[in-house]
Amino acid sequence: MTDATDLLARYLRQQADLGMESLVLPEGLRVGRPAVAAGAAGPPRPAARERAPAAQRPVKPRSGTGPPDTWQADAPPIPGPGIIVPAADENLFRDDPLATATLDDVVKLVASCTRCPLHATRTNAVPGEGPADARLVVVGEGPGANEDELGRPFVGRAGKLLDDILAAIGCPRETVYIANVVKSRPPNNRKPQGDEIEACLPFLYRQLEIIRPRVILAMGATAAESLLAARGSLASLRNKVHVFRGIPLIVTYHPAALLRNPHWKRPTWDDVRIARQLLDR
């Protein structure tokens, strides 16, 4: 299989996974000529043109692992404003060790944290991962069984789907910071309780304060409600540009929910493309 055909096949699989009803062939990718029956005359071939040497031909820059800029096809417009969460009063936290913690410090503090009962049943804390200069931060609910075993966020089937989503918008996982609201797995993957969220949120707040991304993508109701300090259905929080302490925030479905209900893949694809547009503003 040629490199171009392999790239096309991977791109089409990503689009199908994201629930695209029509698949757009990216500019620059070509498939083989249709077969012609034996003895039949094929279409006239254009006259050969002299081609510039490879070193002289312009190369279109690419980002991510998929074809360049294909996410822009039929991308939805950027929606109107939503909830605005103001910056916190710095004086309230000046005596907290988190106030001056680095990302590495946060990892260590999470690993030794006993602020809530979840620490007693976890295998590994899952503080989050990604570059300190990430332009996009993805926030989920909490670790599941795979995350608890490996100490990494968003692994397993839901993590693979997230990787595909990020690659499809030109933001490969290694360029994105990924974290959860709670850093320890709730027993039996239940939803985190209010006191557990309250105990863990300062770690996430500090991570966002250090990274200062251009956009936050809140995946799932727990992430959205925790960051926006608001109650509401996911449908009511989607399709708005919220602002968390000066950072645009987009709400969408959690990848695990997409595995249960594929009908949510298309709206999620719209949401992440809105977030992607905001990255370039």
CORDASUL-V667868 format. One record per residue. N is the residue number from 1. RES is the residue in three letters. SS is DSSP state (helix for helix, strand for strand, loop for the rest). D_FIRST is the distance of its C-alpha to the first C-alpha in whole Angstrom. Layout:
n->(N;N)
res->(RES;RES)
ss->(SS;SS)
d_first->(D_FIRST;D_FIRST)
This chain:
n->(1;2;3;4;5;6;7;8;9;10;11;12;13;14;15;16;17;18;19;20;21;22;23;24;25;26;27;28;29;30;31;32;33;34;35;36;37;38;39;40;41;42;43;44;45;46;47;48;49;50;51;52;53;54;55;56;57;58;59;60;61;62;63;64;65;66;67;68;69;70;71;72;73;74;75;76;77;78;79;80;81;82;83;84;85;86;87;88;89;90;91;92;93;94;95;96;97;98;99;100;101;102;103;104;105;106;107;108;109;110;111;112;113;114;115;116;117;118;119;120;121;122;123;124;125;126;127;128;129;130;131;132;133;134;135;136;137;138;139;140;141;142;143;144;145;146;147;148;149;150;151;152;153;154;155;156;157;158;159;160;161;162;163;164;165;166;167;168;169;170;171;172;173;174;175;176;177;178;179;180;181;182;183;184;185;186;187;188;189;190;191;192;193;194;195;196;197;198;199;200;201;202;203;204;205;206;207;208;209;210;211;212;213;214;215;216;217;218;219;220;221;222;223;224;225;226;227;228;229;230;231;232;233;234;235;236;237;238;239;240;241;242;243;244;245;246;247;248;249;250;251;252;253;254;255;256;257;258;259;260;261;262;263;264;265;266;267;268;269;270;271;272;273;274;275;276;277;278;279;280;281)
res->(MET;THR;ASP;ALA;THR;ASP;LEU;LEU;ALA;ARG;TYR;LEU;ARG;GLN;GLN;ALA;ASP;LEU;GLY;MET;GLU;SER;LEU;VAL;LEU;PRO;GLU;GLY;LEU;ARG;VAL;GLY;ARG;PRO;ALA;VAL;ALA;ALA;GLY;ALA;ALA;GLY;PRO;PRO;ARG;PRO;ALA;ALA;ARG;GLU;ARG;ALA;PRO;ALA;ALA;GLN;ARG;PRO;VAL;LYS;PRO;ARG;SER;GLY;THR;GLY;PRO;PRO;ASP;THR;TRP;GLN;ALA;ASP;ALA;PRO;PRO;ILE;PRO;GLY;PRO;GLY;ILE;ILE;VAL;PRO;ALA;ALA;ASP;GLU;ASN;LEU;PHE;ARG;ASP;ASP;PRO;LEU;ALA;THR;ALA;THR;LEU;ASP;ASP;VAL;VAL;LYS;LEU;VAL;ALA;SER;CYS;THR;ARG;CYS;PRO;LEU;HIS;ALA;THR;ARG;THR;ASN;ALA;VAL;PRO;GLY;GLU;GLY;PRO;ALA;ASP;ALA;ARG;LEU;VAL;VAL;VAL;GLY;GLU;GLY;PRO;GLY;ALA;ASN;GLU;ASP;GLU;LEU;GLY;ARG;PRO;PHE;VAL;GLY;ARG;ALA;GLY;LYS;LEU;LEU;ASP;ASP;ILE;LEU;ALA;ALA;ILE;GLY;CYS;PRO;ARG;GLU;THR;VAL;TYR;ILE;ALA;ASN;VAL;VAL;LYS;SER;ARG;PRO;PRO;ASN;ASN;ARG;LYS;PRO;GLN;GLY;ASP;GLU;ILE;GLU;ALA;CYS;LEU;PRO;PHE;LEU;TYR;ARG;GLN;LEU;GLU;ILE;ILE;ARG;PRO;ARG;VAL;ILE;LEU;ALA;MET;GLY;ALA;THR;ALA;ALA;GLU;SER;LEU;LEU;ALA;ALA;ARG;GLY;SER;LEU;ALA;SER;LEU;ARG;ASN;LYS;VAL;HIS;VAL;PHE;ARG;GLY;ILE;PRO;LEU;ILE;VAL;THR;TYR;HIS;PRO;ALA;ALA;LEU;LEU;ARG;ASN;PRO;HIS;TRP;LYS;ARG;PRO;THR;TRP;ASP;ASP;VAL;ARG;ILE;ALA;ARG;GLN;LEU;LEU;ASP;ARG)
ss->(loop;loop;helix;helix;helix;helix;helix;helix;helix;helix;helix;helix;helix;helix;helix;helix;helix;loop;loop;loop;loop;loop;loop;loop;loop;loop;loop;loop;loop;loop;loop;loop;loop;loop;loop;loop;loop;loop;loop;loop;loop;loop;loop;loop;loop;loop;loop;loop;loop;loop;loop;loop;loop;helix;helix;helix;loop;loop;loop;loop;loop;loop;loop;loop;loop;loop;loop;loop;loop;helix;helix;helix;loop;loop;loop;loop;loop;loop;loop;loop;strand;strand;strand;strand;strand;loop;loop;loop;loop;helix;helix;helix;helix;loop;loop;loop;helix;helix;helix;helix;loop;loop;helix;helix;helix;helix;helix;helix;helix;helix;helix;loop;loop;loop;loop;loop;helix;helix;helix;helix;loop;loop;loop;loop;loop;loop;loop;loop;strand;loop;loop;loop;loop;loop;loop;strand;strand;strand;strand;strand;loop;loop;loop;loop;helix;helix;helix;helix;helix;helix;loop;loop;loop;loop;loop;helix;helix;helix;helix;helix;helix;helix;helix;helix;helix;helix;helix;helix;loop;loop;loop;loop;helix;helix;helix;loop;strand;strand;strand;strand;loop;loop;loop;loop;loop;loop;helix;helix;helix;loop;loop;loop;loop;helix;helix;helix;helix;helix;helix;helix;helix;helix;helix;helix;helix;helix;helix;helix;helix;helix;helix;loop;loop;loop;strand;strand;strand;strand;strand;loop;helix;helix;helix;helix;helix;helix;helix;helix;loop;loop;loop;loop;loop;helix;helix;helix;helix;loop;loop;loop;strand;strand;strand;strand;loop;loop;strand;strand;strand;strand;strand;strand;loop;loop;helix;helix;helix;helix;helix;helix;loop;loop;loop;helix;helix;helix;helix;helix;helix;helix;helix;helix;helix;helix;helix;helix;helix;helix;helix;loop;loop)
d_first->(0;4;7;8;6;6;10;11;10;12;15;15;16;18;20;20;22;24;25;24;26;24;21;20;18;18;19;17;14;13;11;11;15;17;17;21;23;25;28;27;27;24;25;27;24;26;27;25;26;26;24;25;24;21;24;26;24;25;22;22;23;21;23;21;17;17;17;20;23;22;24;27;26;30;31;34;37;39;41;45;47;47;49;50;51;53;53;55;58;57;61;60;57;59;60;57;55;52;53;52;49;46;43;43;47;45;43;46;48;46;46;49;50;53;54;53;53;49;49;51;48;45;43;41;42;39;40;37;34;33;34;38;37;34;35;34;35;34;37;37;40;40;38;37;37;34;35;38;37;34;37;34;34;31;29;28;27;29;27;24;24;26;24;21;24;25;21;21;25;23;26;24;26;27;29;31;34;34;37;39;43;44;43;43;42;45;46;44;41;44;45;47;50;52;54;50;49;52;52;48;48;50;47;44;47;47;43;43;46;44;41;42;39;38;38;38;36;38;36;38;42;43;42;43;46;47;46;48;51;50;50;49;46;42;42;45;44;41;40;43;42;45;46;46;48;47;43;42;41;38;39;36;35;34;31;32;34;31;30;33;33;30;32;33;29;30;33;31;29;32;33;31;30;34;34;31;33;36;34;35;38)
